Amino acid sequence: MDILLGLVVNILEEGLIYGVMAMGVYITYKILDFPDLSVDGTFPLGACVTAVLITLGVNPWLACLGAFACGAAAGCVTGLLHVKLHISDLLSGILVMTGLYSINLLITGGQATVQFYNKPTIFTAGPAALLPAGMRTWRVTVVALVTVVIVKLLLDAYLRTKSGLLLRATGSNAQYVISLGRDPGKMKILGLAIGNGCAAMSGGLLSQQTETANIASGTGMMVMALASVIIGTSLFRRVRFVKATAAVVLGSILYKTCLVVAMQLGLPTNLLKLLMAVLFTVALVSNNLVSKRRKKQYVDPVQL
């Protein structure tokens, strides 16, 4: 029973933390229709910035905001490469992701891994320290859940604003945005800034959970985030009270559950990345099949 409880706690902790990144990728992939590969670089960027700031004695919550700001700046660079220099979306993300590897090394002082054990984090200090002793096992889960809810509410509130509606329109019909006298390129840059800011914050949260930061921790994060988005939006599409931002977080938890179950069934750890790719492929194919089925069920009103 203790083993099962430990697995559930681990799934919820990491599923919620990665859920912040999934919400950011939802902005870029689903709303903007922009396959942003720079997430693989901004995730460890947030982890490295958070680790260095906490090592310097900065408040861990402020460190999270610092990680978001740095990730947003990297997202702006991706947007500028695409919008101003007319580089394709995939290449823009790859260029930023590649450049961030060196920047992350500069931030950490040339170290591949930064450790900050026994330093205050959002999971051990501040409001988390006020939780009763009986909740110690769930402390990380509770703090991660509160953080996810705050990010979700902020994103939902933003998407209801005029700027948020323009962001939605940019992804679906850029010409309409131009007809309103607005620049869709600026909206793309803003959306990429928000998406990569969330990815960097997710990396900062994970680094505070493990009390370490590694410059290679971003490998495969884009695949994980995209799979979470596709799983969440596909499974909870018809559930009216579950908004898209909540659906992708649930998708992240389900994705993490699949990985943990596979590991418990005896899958070697060196095959974990392969399993991530397989799960993403299954989610993508399933989503395409569902979309095709819905198109076949649609009856053109002109033919009636």
C-alpha positions in Angstrom: 0.0 0.0 0.0 2.9 2.4 0.8 4.4 1.6 -2.6 1.2 2.4 -4.4 0.8 5.6 -2.4 4.4 6.6 -3.3 3.7 6.0 -7.0 0.5 8.1 -6.9 2.3 10.9 -5.1 5.1 10.8 -7.7 2.7 10.9 -10.6 0.7 13.8 -9.2 3.9 15.8 -8.3 5.6 15.5 -11.7 2.3 15.5 -13.7 1.3 18.8 -12.2 4.8 20.4 -12.6 5.0 19.3 -16.2 1.4 20.5 -16.6 2.6 24.1 -16.4 4.8 23.4 -19.4 1.8 21.7 -21.2 -0.3 24.9 -20.7 2.5 26.9 -22.4 2.8 24.5 -25.3 -1.0 24.6 -25.6 -0.7 28.3 -26.3 2.0 27.9 -29.0 0.8 24.6 -30.6 -3.0 24.7 -30.3 -3.7 28.4 -30.4 -0.9 29.7 -32.6 -0.4 26.5 -34.6 3.3 27.1 -34.1 5.5 24.0 -33.5 8.0 25.6 -31.1 11.0 23.4 -30.5 12.7 26.0 -28.3 10.8 24.5 -25.4 13.6 21.9 -25.1 16.0 24.8 -24.4 13.7 27.1 -22.2 12.8 24.3 -19.8 16.4 23.8 -18.6 16.9 27.6 -18.8 14.2 28.0 -16.2 15.8 25.3 -14.1 19.3 26.8 -14.3 18.1 30.3 -13.6 16.1 29.1 -10.6 19.0 27.1 -9.2 21.4 30.0 -9.5 19.0 32.5 -7.9 18.2 30.3 -5.0 21.9 29.6 -4.5 22.4 33.4 -4.3 19.7 33.6 -1.6 16.8 34.9 -3.7 13.3 34.1 -2.5 12.2 30.9 -4.3 8.9 32.4 -5.5 10.8 35.3 -7.0 13.1 32.7 -8.6 10.1 31.2 -10.3 9.1 34.6 -11.7 12.7 35.1 -12.8 12.6 31.8 -14.7 9.4 32.9 -16.4 10.9 36.2 -17.4 14.0 34.5 -18.9 11.9 31.9 -20.7 9.6 34.7 -22.1 12.7 36.5 -23.4 13.9 33.4 -25.2 10.4 33.0 -26.6 10.5 36.6 -27.9 13.8 35.7 -29.7 12.1 32.7 -31.4 9.3 35.0 -32.5 11.6 37.7 -33.8 13.5 35.2 -35.8 10.3 33.9 -37.4 8.4 37.2 -37.8 11.2 39.7 -38.5 13.8 37.6 -40.2 11.3 35.3 -41.9 12.9 32.1 -40.7 10.6 29.1 -40.6 8.9 28.2 -37.3 10.8 24.9 -36.9 14.2 26.4 -37.7 13.5 29.4 -35.4 12.9 27.0 -32.5 15.9 24.9 -33.3 18.2 27.9 -33.5 17.0 29.2 -30.1 17.2 25.7 -28.5 20.8 25.3 -29.7 21.8 28.7 -28.6 20.3 28.2 -25.1 22.6 25.3 -24.4 25.5 27.6 -24.3 23.6 30.3 -22.4 22.6 27.7 -19.8 26.3 26.8 -19.4 27.1 30.5 -18.9 24.4 30.9 -16.3 25.6 27.9 -14.3 29.3 29.0 -14.6 30.2 26.1 -16.9 28.8 23.4 -14.7 26.5 20.8 -16.2 24.6 20.3 -12.9 23.9 22.7 -10.1 22.9 21.4 -6.7 21.3 23.5 -4.0 20.4 21.0 -1.2 19.1 22.4 2.1 18.3 25.7 0.5 14.7 27.1 0.9 12.3 26.2 -1.9 8.6 26.8 -2.5 8.1 23.2 -1.3 9.9 23.6 2.0 9.7 27.2 3.0 7.0 29.9 3.2 3.4 28.7 3.1 4.5 25.1 2.5 6.1 25.1 6.0 2.7 25.9 7.5 1.2 22.6 6.4 0.6 20.1 9.2 3.0 17.2 9.8 0.4 14.8 8.5 0.5 16.5 5.1 4.2 16.3 4.7 3.9 13.5 2.2 1.6 15.6 0.1 3.4 18.9 0.5 5.0 19.0 -3.0 1.6 17.9 -4.5 -0.3 20.6 -2.7 2.1 23.4 -3.6 2.3 22.2 -7.2 -1.5 22.1 -7.4 -1.8 25.6 -6.1 0.8 26.9 -8.5 -0.9 25.1 -11.5 -4.3 26.5 -10.5 -2.9 30.1 -10.3 -1.2 29.7 -13.7 -4.4 28.2 -15.2 -6.6 31.0 -13.9 -4.2 33.7 -15.1 -4.1 32.1 -18.6 -7.9 31.7 -18.7 -8.3 35.4 -17.7 -5.8 36.5 -20.3 -7.5 34.5 -23.1 -10.8 36.3 -22.4 -9.2 39.7 -22.8 -9.0 41.6 -26.1 -5.4 40.7 -26.5 -6.2 37.1 -25.8 -8.9 37.0 -28.4 -6.5 38.5 -30.9 -4.0 35.8 -30.0 -6.7 33.1 -30.8 -7.6 34.8 -34.0 -3.9 35.0 -35.1 -3.6 31.2 -35.0 -6.9 30.5 -36.8 -7.2 33.5 -39.2 -4.3 35.9 -39.5 -6.0 37.9 -42.3 -8.8 38.7 -40.0 -6.4 40.2 -37.5 -4.8 42.3 -40.3 -8.3 43.5 -41.3 -8.7 44.8 -37.7 -5.6 46.9 -38.1 -3.5 44.7 -35.8 -0.2 43.0 -36.5 -0.4 39.2 -36.2 3.4 39.1 -36.0 3.4 40.9 -32.6 0.7 38.5 -31.4 2.9 35.5 -32.4 5.8 37.0 -30.5 3.6 37.5 -27.4 2.2 34.0 -27.6 5.7 32.5 -27.9 6.8 34.6 -24.9 3.9 33.3 -22.8 4.4 29.7 -23.9 8.2 29.6 -23.3 7.7 31.5 -20.0 5.5 28.7 -18.8 8.0 26.1 -20.0 10.8 27.8 -18.1 8.7 28.1 -15.0 8.0 24.4 -15.2 11.7 23.7 -15.3 12.2 26.0 -12.3 9.5 24.1 -10.3 11.1 20.7 -11.2 14.5 22.0 -10.1 13.1 23.1 -6.8 11.5 19.7 -6.3 14.7 17.8 -7.0 17.0 20.6 -5.6 19.2 20.2 -8.7 19.3 21.7 -12.2 20.8 20.0 -15.2 21.4 21.7 -18.6 20.4 18.5 -20.4 17.0 18.2 -18.6 15.2 19.6 -21.6 15.7 16.6 -23.8 12.3 15.3 -24.9 10.3 18.0 -23.1 8.6 19.1 -26.3 7.5 15.5 -27.0 6.1 15.2 -23.5 4.3 18.5 -23.6 2.8 17.9 -27.1 1.6 14.4 -26.0 0.0 15.9 -22.9 -1.8 18.5 -25.0 -3.0 16.0 -27.5 -4.1 13.5 -24.9 -5.8 16.1 -22.8 -7.7 17.9 -25.5 -8.7 14.7 -27.2 -10.1 12.9 -24.1 -11.8 15.9 -22.5 -13.0 17.6 -25.6 -16.6 16.9 -24.9 -16.5 17.5 -21.2 -17.9 21.0 -21.1 -16.9 22.0 -17.6 -13.2 21.1 -18.3 -11.5 23.9 -20.1 -8.6 23.4 -22.4 -6.0 24.6 -19.9 -7.3 22.1 -17.3 -7.5 19.3 -20.0 -3.8 19.6 -20.9 -2.8 19.4 -17.2 -4.9 16.2 -16.9 -3.2 15.0 -20.0 0.1 15.6 -18.4 -0.9 13.5 -15.4 -2.2 10.7 -17.6 1.0 10.7 -19.7 3.1 10.5 -16.5 0.9 7.7 -15.3 1.6 5.7 -18.5 5.4 6.2 -18.0 5.3 5.1 -14.4 3.1 2.0 -15.1 5.6 1.0 -17.9 8.5 1.3 -15.5 6.7 -0.7 -12.9 6.1 -3.5 -15.4 9.9 -3.8 -15.9 10.7 -1.5 -18.7 14.5 -0.6 -18.6 15.2 3.0 -17.8 17.3 3.4 -21.0 14.2 2.8 -23.0 12.2 5.6 -21.4 12.8 8.1 -24.2 11.7 5.5 -26.7 8.5 4.9 -24.7 7.9 8.7 -24.7 8.1 8.8 -28.5 5.8 5.8 -28.8 3.2 7.3 -26.6 3.4 10.6 -28.5 2.9 8.7 -31.8 -0.1 6.8 -30.5 -1.7 10.0 -29.2 -1.0 11.8 -32.5 -2.4 8.9 -34.6 -5.5 8.6 -32.4 -6.2 12.3 -32.6 -5.9 12.2 -36.4 -8.3 9.2 -36.6 -10.8 10.9 -34.4 -10.6 14.1 -36.5 -11.2 12.1 -39.7 -14.1 10.3 -38.2 -15.8 13.6 -37.2 -15.3 14.9 -40.7 -17.0 11.9 -42.2 -19.9 12.3 -39.8 -20.4 15.9 -40.8 -23.2 16.5 -43.4 -22.8 19.5 -45.6 -26.0 21.6 -45.2 -25.9 22.5 -48.9 -26.5 18.9 -49.9 -29.6 18.7 -47.8 
